[in-house]
Amino acid sequence: MSAPSPDSVRDHFAERAPLIQNFGSALDVLSEITSELGFTQVLYGYLPTSARLPNGEWLPLKLNVRNFPHDWEDEWTQFMSVDPYYRACFDGIMPLEWAEVQARPDLTAKQRAACDYLGDFGLSHGITVPVHLPFGRFAVVSAIADRSCANWTGVRERAREPLHWLTHDFTQFVLDRGYEDQIETIGPVRLTPREIECLKWASAGKTSSETAIIIGRSVETVRLHLKNAIRKLDACNRAQAVAGAVQMGLI
């Protein structure tokens, strides 16, 4: 089979784009096109904030998938933060072949377990394309060929470059259409509206007394909201909590 050119694949997506009405249908189109490239599964992940928390921990990456095996996600939650293909995305900007990641000598035991877990479902061959966006945002497409693929080498060779450009076009399309709010993610912190409001005024330089007057609550209540926000954000003080909330896109 001759290799499709990146331009032909991108044109194919552009032709189907007018029919897309939401993120779900966009993912369906992505699945159709990657299937035509020879892949059997595809996933898309998106983080609206930096992948790392202020304390250095990794955010879990929720995978939005098409054609994955039944029950594959039952025990995947334990690997969401250590996923080696996800972590490897932050070593560069080019497509990653899963075999290269699997061969890394610095993988932890849990990362190797993550590879083995997917492998048990027949998901061992894939290409991951990272997209590093402004303000620390991140998106990723992984296209996979399971055991039913008879010629992984051929798929890998002809599809790597088209997949790279398709991923970037797809992500730009999702952002331009405002579909990012429809993408299922796992938020690192859940702040109440009042906690967010108090942090916003703190970020503007307002004291607790000034914030209390602005929002019509007591000073003690404002301090309680800020104390809870500091705890939830794993911060040491108000300034660090504001910085963390800004980094995560919460304010």
ABEGO torsion letter per residue (X at the ends): XBBBBAAAAAAAAAAAAAABABAAAAAAAAAAAAAAAGBABBBBBBBABBABBAAGBBBBBBBBBBGBBBGAAAAAAAAAAABAAAAAAAAEABBBBAAAAAABAABBAAAAAAAAAAAAAGBABBBBBBBBBBGGBBBBBBBBBBAABABAAAAAAAAAAAAAAAAAAAAAAAAAAGAAAABBBBBABBBBAAAAAAAAAAAAGBBAAAAAAAAGBBAAAAAAAAAAAAAAAGBABAAAAAAAAAAAGAX
